[in-house]
């Protein structure tokens, strides 16, 4: 029983999965922030072009 508990506490495979999940979440947040910024800039540009064509 003690060996099984010791092996359970020494197993770090779950920690690796959590680390990969955190990295993926960080990348997703960065992508969302960039798309939001670029989208706002594109909207401003298209509005300006539209107003100039009128």
PQR file with spaces between the fields and no chain letter, atoms N, CA, C, O and H, PARSE charges and radii, in Angstrom:
ATOM       1  N    UNK     1       0.825   -1.187    0.000 -0.4000 1.5000
ATOM       2  CA   UNK     1       0.000    0.000    0.000 -0.0000 2.0000
ATOM       3  C    UNK     1       0.873    1.258    0.000  0.5500 1.7000
ATOM       4  O    UNK     1       0.590    2.217   -0.717 -0.5500 1.4000
ATOM       5  N    UNK     2       1.929    1.246    0.803 -0.4000 1.5000
ATOM       6  CA   UNK     2       2.820    2.398    0.891 -0.0000 2.0000
ATOM       7  C    UNK     2       3.516    2.626   -0.451  0.5500 1.7000
ATOM       8  O    UNK     2       3.713    3.768   -0.867 -0.5500 1.4000
ATOM       9  H    UNK     2       2.159    0.467    1.385  0.4000 1.0000
ATOM      10  N    UNK     3       3.887    1.538   -1.125 -0.4000 1.5000
ATOM      11  CA   UNK     3       4.547    1.666   -2.435 -0.0000 2.0000
ATOM      12  C    UNK     3       3.611    2.301   -3.458  0.5500 1.7000
ATOM      13  O    UNK     3       4.034    3.136   -4.257 -0.5500 1.4000
ATOM      14  H    UNK     3       3.728    0.610   -0.787  0.4000 1.0000
ATOM      15  N    UNK     4       2.357    1.912   -3.433 -0.4000 1.5000
ATOM      16  CA   UNK     4       1.396    2.478   -4.379 -0.0000 2.0000
ATOM      17  C    UNK     4       1.188    3.966   -4.128  0.5500 1.7000
ATOM      18  O    UNK     4       1.130    4.752   -5.073 -0.5500 1.4000
ATOM      19  H    UNK     4       2.013    1.234   -2.783  0.4000 1.0000
ATOM      20  N    UNK     5       1.075    4.355   -2.868 -0.4000 1.5000
ATOM      21  CA   UNK     5       0.935    5.773   -2.542 -0.0000 2.0000
ATOM      22  C    UNK     5       2.182    6.554   -2.943  0.5500 1.7000
ATOM      23  O    UNK     5       2.089    7.668   -3.459 -0.5500 1.4000
ATOM      24  H    UNK     5       1.122    3.716   -2.100  0.4000 1.0000
ATOM      25  N    UNK     6       3.341    5.963   -2.703 -0.4000 1.5000
ATOM      26  CA   UNK     6       4.587    6.618   -3.069 -0.0000 2.0000
ATOM      27  C    UNK     6       4.678    6.796   -4.583  0.5500 1.7000
ATOM      28  O    UNK     6       5.084    7.856   -5.060 -0.5500 1.4000
ATOM      29  H    UNK     6       3.416    5.058   -2.283  0.4000 1.0000
ATOM      30  N    UNK     7       4.307    5.774   -5.332 -0.4000 1.5000
ATOM      31  CA   UNK     7       4.330    5.861   -6.797 -0.0000 2.0000
ATOM      32  C    UNK     7       3.326    6.895   -7.291  0.5500 1.7000
ATOM      33  O    UNK     7       3.592    7.616   -8.253 -0.5500 1.4000
ATOM      34  H    UNK     7       3.977    4.913   -4.945  0.4000 1.0000
ATOM      35  N    UNK     8       2.169    6.967   -6.629 -0.4000 1.5000
ATOM      36  CA   UNK     8       1.146    7.945   -7.010 -0.0000 2.0000
ATOM      37  C    UNK     8       1.655    9.373   -6.828  0.5500 1.7000
ATOM      38  O    UNK     8       1.445   10.218   -7.698 -0.5500 1.4000
ATOM      39  H    UNK     8       1.953    6.382   -5.847  0.4000 1.0000
ATOM      40  N    UNK     9       2.314    9.649   -5.719 -0.4000 1.5000
ATOM      41  CA   UNK     9       2.800   11.000   -5.448 -0.0000 2.0000
ATOM      42  C    UNK     9       4.020   11.358   -6.288  0.5500 1.7000
ATOM      43  O    UNK     9       4.280   12.540   -6.511 -0.5500 1.4000
ATOM      44  H    UNK     9       2.485    8.963   -5.012  0.4000 1.0000
ATOM      45  N    UNK    10       4.771   10.370   -6.759 -0.4000 1.5000
ATOM      46  CA   UNK    10       5.942   10.639   -7.589 -0.0000 2.0000
ATOM      47  C    UNK    10       5.588   10.768   -9.068  0.5500 1.7000
ATOM      48  O    UNK    10       6.407   11.255   -9.847 -0.5500 1.4000
ATOM      49  H    UNK    10       4.559    9.409   -6.579  0.4000 1.0000
ATOM      50  N    UNK    11       4.400   10.350   -9.471 -0.4000 1.5000
ATOM      51  CA   UNK    11       3.988   10.435  -10.871 -0.0000 2.0000
ATOM      52  C    UNK    11       3.704   11.878  -11.238  0.5500 1.7000
ATOM      53  O    UNK    11       2.843   12.521  -10.638 -0.5500 1.4000
ATOM      54  H    UNK    11       3.735    9.955   -8.837  0.4000 1.0000
ATOM      55  N    UNK    12       4.435   12.392  -12.231 -0.4000 1.5000
ATOM      56  CA   UNK    12       4.280   13.789  -12.638 -0.0000 2.0000
ATOM      57  C    UNK    12       3.687   13.923  -14.037  0.5500 1.7000
ATOM      58  O    UNK    12       3.776   15.000  -14.626 -0.5500 1.4000
ATOM      59  H    UNK    12       5.135   11.870  -12.719  0.4000 1.0000
ATOM      60  N    UNK    13       3.099   12.896  -14.578 -0.4000 1.5000
ATOM      61  CA   UNK    13       2.560   12.965  -15.935 -0.0000 2.0000
ATOM      62  C    UNK    13       1.381   13.930  -16.026  0.5500 1.7000
ATOM      63  O    UNK    13       1.193   14.567  -17.062 -0.5500 1.4000
ATOM      64  H    UNK    13       3.026   12.021  -14.099  0.4000 1.0000
ATOM      65  N    UNK    14       0.603   14.050  -14.991 -0.4000 1.5000
ATOM      66  CA   UNK    14      -0.517   14.996  -14.986 -0.0000 2.0000
ATOM      67  C    UNK    14      -0.030   16.439  -14.985  0.5500 1.7000
ATOM      68  O    UNK    14      -0.673   17.308  -15.574 -0.5500 1.4000
ATOM      69  H    UNK    14       0.756   13.532  -14.148  0.4000 1.0000
ATOM      70  N    UNK    15       1.090   16.701  -14.337 -0.4000 1.5000
ATOM      71  CA   UNK    15       1.639   18.051  -14.300 -0.0000 2.0000
ATOM      72  C    UNK    15       2.023   18.510  -15.705  0.5500 1.7000
ATOM      73  O    UNK    15       1.842   19.678  -16.046 -0.5500 1.4000
ATOM      74  H    UNK    15       1.612   15.995  -13.859  0.4000 1.0000
ATOM      75  N    UNK    16       2.547   17.606  -16.511 -0.4000 1.5000
ATOM      76  CA   UNK    16       2.923   17.959  -17.875 -0.0000 2.0000
ATOM      77  C    UNK    16       1.694   18.350  -18.685  0.5500 1.7000
ATOM      78  O    UNK    16       1.736   19.319  -19.443 -0.5500 1.4000
ATOM      79  H    UNK    16       2.694   16.657  -16.233  0.4000 1.0000
ATOM      80  N    UNK    17       0.618   17.620  -18.536 -0.4000 1.5000
ATOM      81  CA   UNK    17      -0.613   17.942  -19.257 -0.0000 2.0000
ATOM      82  C    UNK    17      -1.151   19.309  -18.832  0.5500 1.7000
ATOM      83  O    UNK    17      -1.638   20.074  -19.664 -0.5500 1.4000
ATOM      84  H    UNK    17       0.584   16.833  -17.920  0.4000 1.0000
ATOM      85  N    UNK    18      -1.065   19.605  -17.566 -0.4000 1.5000
ATOM      86  CA   UNK    18      -1.524   20.905  -17.075 -0.0000 2.0000
ATOM      87  C    UNK    18      -0.656   22.025  -17.647  0.5500 1.7000
ATOM      88  O    UNK    18      -1.167   23.080  -18.021 -0.5500 1.4000
ATOM      89  H    UNK    18      -0.669   18.984  -16.889  0.4000 1.0000
ATOM      90  N    UNK    19       0.653   21.794  -17.713 -0.4000 1.5000
ATOM      91  CA   UNK    19       1.548   22.805  -18.275 -0.0000 2.0000
ATOM      92  C    UNK    19       1.218   23.066  -19.742  0.5500 1.7000
ATOM      93  O    UNK    19       1.180   24.219  -20.173 -0.5500 1.4000
ATOM      94  H    UNK    19       1.068   20.937  -17.409  0.4000 1.0000
ATOM      95  N    UNK    20       0.979   22.011  -20.507 -0.4000 1.5000
ATOM      96  CA   UNK    20       0.607   22.186  -21.911 -0.0000 2.0000
ATOM      97  C    UNK    20      -0.724   22.918  -22.030  0.5500 1.7000
ATOM      98  O    UNK    20      -0.901   23.736  -22.933 -0.5500 1.4000
ATOM      99  H    UNK    20       1.009   21.074  -20.157  0.4000 1.0000
ATOM     100  N    UNK    21      -1.643   22.639  -21.147 -0.4000 1.5000
ATOM     101  CA   UNK    21      -2.923   23.338  -21.149 -0.0000 2.0000
ATOM     102  C    UNK    21      -2.760   24.821  -20.868  0.5500 1.7000
ATOM     103  O    UNK    21      -3.414   25.650  -21.500 -0.5500 1.4000
ATOM     104  H    UNK    21      -1.499   21.974  -20.413  0.4000 1.0000
ATOM     105  N    UNK    22      -1.895   25.161  -19.926 -0.4000 1.5000
ATOM     106  CA   UNK    22      -1.646   26.572  -19.616 -0.0000 2.0000
ATOM     107  C    UNK    22      -0.971   27.289  -20.778  0.5500 1.7000
ATOM     108  O    UNK    22      -1.276   28.449  -21.057 -0.5500 1.4000
ATOM     109  H    UNK    22      -1.363   24.487  -19.413  0.4000 1.0000
ATOM     110  N    UNK    23      -0.051   26.598  -21.459 -0.4000 1.5000
ATOM     111  CA   UNK    23       0.608   27.197  -22.619 -0.0000 2.0000
ATOM     112  C    UNK    23      -0.418   27.447  -23.720  0.5500 1.7000
ATOM     113  O    UNK    23      -0.432   28.517  -24.328 -0.5500 1.4000
ATOM     114  H    UNK    23       0.196   25.656  -21.232  0.4000 1.0000
ATOM     115  N    UNK    24      -1.276   26.460  -23.975 -0.4000 1.5000
ATOM     116  CA   UNK    24      -2.305   26.622  -25.003 -0.0000 2.0000
ATOM     117  C    UNK    24      -3.257   27.760  -24.654  0.5500 1.7000
ATOM     118  O    UNK    24      -3.656   28.521  -25.536 -0.5500 1.4000
ATOM     119  H    UNK    24      -1.264   25.590  -23.481  0.4000 1.0000
ATOM     120  N    UNK    25      -3.622   27.886  -23.397 -0.4000 1.5000
ATOM     121  CA   UNK    25      -4.508   28.976  -22.975 -0.0000 2.0000
ATOM     122  C    UNK    25      -3.832   30.332  -23.157  0.5500 1.7000
ATOM     123  O    UNK    25      -4.478   31.292  -23.576 -0.5500 1.4000
ATOM     124  H    UNK    25      -3.298   27.268  -22.681  0.4000 1.0000
ATOM     125  N    UNK    26      -2.546   30.418  -22.849 -0.4000 1.5000
ATOM     126  CA   UNK    26      -1.808   31.669  -23.038 -0.0000 2.0000
ATOM     127  C    UNK    26      -1.727   32.064  -24.502  0.5500 1.7000
ATOM     128  O    UNK    26      -1.885   33.237  -24.842 -0.5500 1.4000
ATOM     129  H    UNK    26      -2.022   29.637  -22.509  0.4000 1.0000
ATOM     130  N    UNK    27      -1.483   31.091  -25.368 -0.4000 1.5000
ATOM     131  CA   UNK    27      -1.429   31.363  -26.804 -0.0000 2.0000
ATOM     132  C    UNK    27      -2.802   31.810  -27.297  0.5500 1.7000
ATOM     133  O    UNK    27      -2.898   32.733  -28.105 -0.5500 1.4000
ATOM     134  H    UNK    27      -1.355   30.138  -25.092  0.4000 1.0000
ATOM     135  N    UNK    28      -3.857   31.166  -26.821 -0.4000 1.5000
ATOM     136  CA   UNK    28      -5.212   31.536  -27.235 -0.0000 2.0000
ATOM     137  C    UNK    28      -5.538   32.973  -26.824  0.5500 1.7000
ATOM     138  O    UNK    28      -6.138   33.715  -27.602 -0.5500 1.4000
ATOM     139  H    UNK    28      -3.779   30.416  -26.165  0.4000 1.0000
ATOM     140  N    UNK    29      -5.155   33.366  -25.629 -0.4000 1.5000
ATOM     141  CA   UNK    29      -5.407   34.736  -25.163 -0.0000 2.0000
ATOM     142  C    UNK    29      -4.643   35.735  -26.023  0.5500 1.7000
ATOM     143  O    UNK    29      -5.174   36.789  -26.370 -0.5500 1.4000
ATOM     144  H    UNK    29      -4.668   32.763  -24.997  0.4000 1.0000
ATOM     145  N    UNK    30      -3.396   35.408  -26.370 -0.4000 1.5000
ATOM     146  CA   UNK    30      -2.600   36.303  -27.215 -0.0000 2.0000
ATOM     147  C    UNK    30      -3.228   36.443  -28.597  0.5500 1.7000
ATOM     148  O    UNK    30      -3.285   37.546  -29.141 -0.5500 1.4000
ATOM     149  H    UNK    30      -2.965   34.551  -26.088  0.4000 1.0000
ATOM     150  N    UNK    31      -3.700   35.335  -29.171 -0.4000 1.5000
ATOM     151  CA   UNK    31      -4.336   35.383  -30.490 -0.0000 2.0000
ATOM     152  C    UNK    31      -5.609   36.215  -30.446  0.5500 1.7000
ATOM     153  O    UNK    31      -5.850   37.028  -31.339 -0.5500 1.4000
ATOM     154  H    UNK    31      -3.654   34.440  -28.729  0.4000 1.0000
ATOM     155  N    UNK    32      -6.420   36.020  -29.425 -0.4000 1.5000
ATOM     156  CA   UNK    32      -7.676   36.779  -29.300 -0.0000 2.0000
ATOM     157  C    UNK    32      -7.376   38.271  -29.170  0.5500 1.7000
ATOM     158  O    UNK    32      -8.060   39.093  -29.780 -0.5500 1.4000
ATOM     159  H    UNK    32      -6.225   35.360  -28.700  0.4000 1.0000
ATOM     160  N    UNK    33      -6.370   38.624  -28.390 -0.4000 1.5000
ATOM     161  CA   UNK    33      -6.013   40.042  -28.225 -0.0000 2.0000
ATOM     162  C    UNK    33      -5.550   40.646  -29.547  0.5500 1.7000
ATOM     163  O    UNK    33      -5.929   41.769  -29.879 -0.5500 1.4000
ATOM     164  H    UNK    33      -5.814   37.956  -27.894  0.4000 1.0000
ATOM     165  N    UNK    34      -4.739   39.919  -30.298 -0.4000 1.5000
ATOM     166  CA   UNK    34      -4.243   40.438  -31.581 -0.0000 2.0000
ATOM     167  C    UNK    34      -5.376   40.563  -32.599  0.5500 1.7000
ATOM     168  O    UNK    34      -5.447   41.557  -33.322 -0.5500 1.4000
ATOM     169  H    UNK    34      -4.430   39.007  -30.028  0.4000 1.0000
ATOM     170  N    UNK    35      -6.253   39.578  -32.665 -0.4000 1.5000
ATOM     171  CA   UNK    35      -7.376   39.634  -33.609 -0.0000 2.0000
ATOM     172  C    UNK    35      -8.300   40.796  -33.259  0.5500 1.7000
ATOM     173  O    UNK    35      -8.807   41.479  -34.149 -0.5500 1.4000
ATOM     174  H    UNK    35      -6.196   38.770  -32.078  0.4000 1.0000
ATOM     175  N    UNK    36      -8.514   41.015  -31.995 -0.4000 1.5000
ATOM     176  CA   UNK    36      -9.362   42.126  -31.560 -0.0000 2.0000
ATOM     177  C    UNK    36      -8.747   43.463  -31.976  0.5500 1.7000
ATOM     178  O    UNK    36      -9.448   44.344  -32.473 -0.5500 1.4000
ATOM     179  H    UNK    36      -8.103   40.460  -31.272  0.4000 1.0000
ATOM     180  N    UNK    37      -7.444   43.610  -31.773 -0.4000 1.5000
ATOM     181  CA   UNK    37      -6.756   44.849  -32.139 -0.0000 2.0000
ATOM     182  C    UNK    37      -6.769   45.061  -33.647  0.5500 1.7000
ATOM     183  O    UNK    37      -7.076   46.155  -34.120 -0.5500 1.4000
ATOM     184  H    UNK    37      -6.874   42.894  -31.369  0.4000 1.0000
ATOM     185  N    UNK    38      -6.440   44.026  -34.393 -0.4000 1.5000
ATOM     186  CA   UNK    38      -6.415   44.136  -35.854 -0.0000 2.0000
ATOM     187  C    UNK    38      -7.828   44.394  -36.388  0.5500 1.7000
ATOM     188  O    UNK    38      -8.001   45.169  -37.329 -0.5500 1.4000
ATOM     189  H    UNK    38      -6.191   43.138  -34.009  0.4000 1.0000
ATOM     190  N    UNK    39      -8.817   43.760  -35.804 -0.4000 1.5000
ATOM     191  CA   UNK    39     -10.199   43.964  -36.229 -0.0000 2.0000
ATOM     192  C    UNK    39     -10.645   45.400  -36.046  0.5500 1.7000
ATOM     193  O    UNK    39     -11.323   45.960  -36.907 -0.5500 1.4000
ATOM     194  H    UNK    39      -8.676   43.130  -35.040  0.4000 1.0000
ATOM     195  N    UNK    40     -10.269   45.992  -34.936 -0.4000 1.5000
ATOM     196  CA   UNK    40     -10.620   47.392  -34.677 -0.0000 2.0000
ATOM     197  C    UNK    40      -9.939   48.304  -35.689  0.5500 1.7000
ATOM     198  O    UNK    40     -10.560   49.233  -36.205 -0.5500 1.4000
ATOM     199  H    UNK    40      -9.718   45.537  -34.237  0.4000 1.0000
ATOM     200  N    UNK    41      -8.674   48.044  -35.972 -0.4000 1.5000
ATOM     201  CA   UNK    41      -7.948   48.863  -36.947 -0.0000 2.0000
ATOM     202  C    UNK    41      -8.537   48.708  -38.342  0.5500 1.7000
ATOM     203  O    UNK    41      -8.658   49.691  -39.072 -0.5500 1.4000
ATOM     204  H    UNK    41      -8.170   47.290  -35.553  0.4000 1.0000
ATOM     205  N    UNK    42      -8.905   47.485  -38.724 -0.4000 1.5000
ATOM     206  CA   UNK    42      -9.521   47.269  -40.029 -0.0000 2.0000
ATOM     207  C    UNK    42     -10.871   47.970  -40.124  0.5500 1.7000
ATOM     208  O    UNK    42     -11.195   48.558  -41.156 -0.5500 1.4000
ATOM     209  H    UNK    42      -8.807   46.686  -38.131  0.4000 1.0000
ATOM     210  N    UNK    43     -11.644   47.911  -39.074 -0.4000 1.5000
ATOM     211  CA   UNK    43     -12.945   48.579  -39.067 -0.0000 2.0000
ATOM     212  C    UNK    43     -12.770   50.081  -39.267  0.5500 1.7000
ATOM     213  O    UNK    43     -13.513   50.702  -40.028 -0.5500 1.4000
ATOM     214  H    UNK    43     -11.381   47.433  -38.236  0.4000 1.0000
ATOM     215  N    UNK    44     -11.795   50.655  -38.589 -0.4000 1.5000
ATOM     216  CA   UNK    44     -11.521   52.085  -38.751 -0.0000 2.0000
ATOM     217  C    UNK    44     -11.101   52.398  -40.182  0.5500 1.7000
ATOM     218  O    UNK    44     -11.551   53.384  -40.767 -0.5500 1.4000
ATOM     219  H    UNK    44     -11.191   50.151  -37.971  0.4000 1.0000
ATOM     220  N    UNK    45     -10.244   51.564  -40.736 -0.4000 1.5000
ATOM     221  CA   UNK    45      -9.783   51.790  -42.118 -0.0000 2.0000
ATOM     222  C    UNK    45     -10.928   51.697  -43.099  0.5500 1.7000
ATOM     223  O    UNK    45     -11.061   52.557  -43.971 -0.5500 1.4000
ATOM     224  H    UNK    45      -9.879   50.764  -40.261  0.4000 1.0000
ATOM     225  N    UNK    46     -11.761   50.674  -42.981 -0.4000 1.5000
ATOM     226  CA   UNK    46     -12.889   50.502  -43.919 -0.0000 2.0000
ATOM     227  C    UNK    46     -13.916   51.633  -43.777  0.5500 1.7000
ATOM     228  O    UNK    46     -14.507   52.065  -44.767 -0.5500 1.4000
ATOM     229  H    UNK    46     -11.653   49.976  -42.273  0.4000 1.0000
ATOM     230  N    UNK    47     -14.121   52.099  -42.566 -0.4000 1.5000
ATOM     231  CA   UNK    47     -15.037   53.225  -42.353 -0.0000 2.0000
ATOM     232  C    UNK    47     -14.484   54.471  -43.027  0.5500 1.7000
ATOM     233  O    UNK    47     -15.235   55.215  -43.658 -0.5500 1.4000
ATOM     234  H    UNK    47     -13.641   51.747  -41.762  0.4000 1.0000
ATOM     235  N    UNK    48     -13.209   54.704  -42.907 -0.4000 1.5000
ATOM     236  CA   UNK    48     -12.573   55.858  -43.533 -0.0000 2.0000
ATOM     237  C    UNK    48     -12.677   55.776  -45.054  0.5500 1.7000
ATOM     238  O    UNK    48     -12.993   56.769  -45.710 -0.5500 1.4000
ATOM     239  H    UNK    48     -12.599   54.100  -42.394  0.4000 1.0000
ATOM     240  N    UNK    49     -12.417   54.615  -45.607 -0.4000 1.5000
ATOM     241  CA   UNK    49     -12.516   54.423  -47.074 -0.0000 2.0000
ATOM     242  C    UNK    49     -13.948   54.621  -47.524  0.5500 1.7000
ATOM     243  O    UNK    49     -14.190   55.257  -48.550 -0.5500 1.4000
ATOM     244  H    UNK    49     -12.160   53.808  -45.074  0.4000 1.0000
ATOM     245  N    UNK    50     -14.903   54.088  -46.774 -0.4000 1.5000
ATOM     246  CA   UNK    50     -16.311   54.224  -47.120 -0.0000 2.0000
ATOM     247  C    UNK    50     -16.729   55.695  -47.128  0.5500 1.7000
ATOM     248  O    UNK    50     -17.448   56.140  -48.023 -0.5500 1.4000
ATOM     249  H    UNK    50     -14.706   53.572  -45.941  0.4000 1.0000
ATOM     250  N    UNK    51     -16.279   56.433  -46.135 -0.4000 1.5000
ATOM     251  CA   UNK    51     -16.635   57.860  -46.060 -0.0000 2.0000
ATOM     252  C    UNK    51     -15.998   58.651  -47.201  0.5500 1.7000
ATOM     253  O    UNK    51     -16.587   59.616  -47.688 -0.5500 1.4000
ATOM     254  H    UNK    51     -15.695   56.072  -45.408  0.4000 1.0000
ATOM     255  N    UNK    52     -14.823   58.258  -47.624 -0.4000 1.5000
ATOM     256  CA   UNK    52     -14.161   58.959  -48.715 -0.0000 2.0000
ATOM     257  C    UNK    52     -14.849   58.674  -50.061  0.5500 1.7000
ATOM     258  O    UNK    52     -14.838   59.525  -50.951 -0.5500 1.4000
ATOM     259  H    UNK    52     -14.345   57.474  -47.228  0.4000 1.0000
ATOM     260  N    UNK    53     -15.438   57.502  -50.211 -0.4000 1.5000
ATOM     261  CA   UNK    53     -16.103   57.135  -51.457 -0.0000 2.0000
ATOM     262  C    UNK    53     -17.476   57.784  -51.607  0.5500 1.7000
ATOM     263  O    UNK    53     -18.012   57.835  -52.715 -0.5500 1.4000
ATOM     264  H    UNK    53     -15.447   56.811  -49.489  0.4000 1.0000
ATOM     265  N    UNK    54     -18.047   58.272  -50.530 -0.4000 1.5000
ATOM     266  CA   UNK    54     -19.388   58.869  -50.584 -0.0000 2.0000
ATOM     267  C    UNK    54     -19.393   60.211  -51.237  0.5500 1.7000
ATOM     268  O    UNK    54     -20.447   60.837  -51.355 -0.5500 1.4000
ATOM     269  H    UNK    54     -17.612   58.231  -49.631  0.4000 1.0000
